[in-house]
């Protein structure tokens, strides 16, 4: 039976051709939701049937995000002025809003 090589980080696995990418990922002991599969530089879906000779690279899924940036001093002064009913807040010489 033909085999397919799957690379993930520094490891290489061999699985039988003819199964889905999802099943092959599980055979490697990995969670399908934790990786994306790439073949020939293109993303492939987990329901793709792997064929003899394919080379598949798995890429870890990373999620999250950065916290919003801190407001600039100018924006904060403008916000405070708006909250104060449009009153001008004294600014240091040379500071414009």
For each residue, the residues with C-beta under 8 A, 3 or more apart:
1: 16 17 18
2: 16 17 18 51 52 53
3: 14 15 16 17 52
4: 14 15 16 17 24 50 51 52 53 54 55 56
5: 12 13 14 55 56
6: 12 13 14 15 24 25 28 56 57 58
7: 11 12 13 55 56 57 58
8: 11 13 28 30 35 57 58
9: 60
10:
11: 7 8
12: 5 6 7
13: 5 6 7 8 27 28
14: 3 4 5 6
15: 3 4 6 19 24 27 28 50
16: 1 2 3 4 19
17: 1 2 3 4 50 51 52 54
18: 1 2 49 50 51
19: 15 16 23 24 27 49 50
20: 23 24 46 47 48 49 50
21: 24 25 32 37 44 45 46 47 48 50 56
22: 25 26 32 46 47
23: 19 20 26 27
24: 4 6 15 19 20 21 27 28 50 56
25: 6 21 22 28 30 31 32 35 37 46 58
26: 22 23 29 30 31 32
27: 13 15 19 23 24
28: 6 8 13 15 24 25 58
29: 26
30: 8 25 26 34 35 58
31: 25 26 34 35
32: 21 22 25 26 35 46
33: 61
34: 30 31 60 61
35: 8 25 30 31 32 58 59 60 61
36: 43 58 59 61
37: 21 25 43 44 45 46 48 56 57 58 59
38: 41 42 43 44 56 57 58 59
39: 42 44 48 54 55 56 57
40: 55
41: 38
42: 38 39
43: 36 37 38
44: 21 37 38 39 48 56
45: 21 37 48
46: 20 21 22 25 32 37
47: 20 21 22
48: 20 21 37 39 44 45
49: 18 19 20
50: 4 15 17 18 19 20 21 24 54 56
51: 2 4 17 18 54
52: 2 3 4 17
53: 2 4
54: 4 17 39 50 51
55: 4 5 7 39 40
56: 4 5 6 7 21 24 37 38 39 44 50
57: 6 7 8 37 38 39
58: 6 7 8 25 28 30 35 36 37 38
59: 35 36 37 38
60: 9 34 35
61: 33 34 35 36
62:
63:
64:
65:
66:
67:
68:
69:
70:
71: 75 76 79
72: 75 76
73: 76 77
74: 77 78 95 96 97
75: 71 72 78 79
76: 71 72 73 79 80
77: 73 74 80 81 89 91 95 97
78: 74 75 81 82 97
79: 71 75 76 82 83
80: 76 77 83 84 89
81: 77 78 84 86 87 88 89 97
82: 78 79 86
83: 79 80
84: 80 81 87 89
85:
86: 81 82
87: 81 84
88: 81
89: 77 80 81 84
90:
91: 77 95 96 97
92: 95
93:
94:
95: 74 77 91 92
96: 74 91
97: 74 77 78 81 91
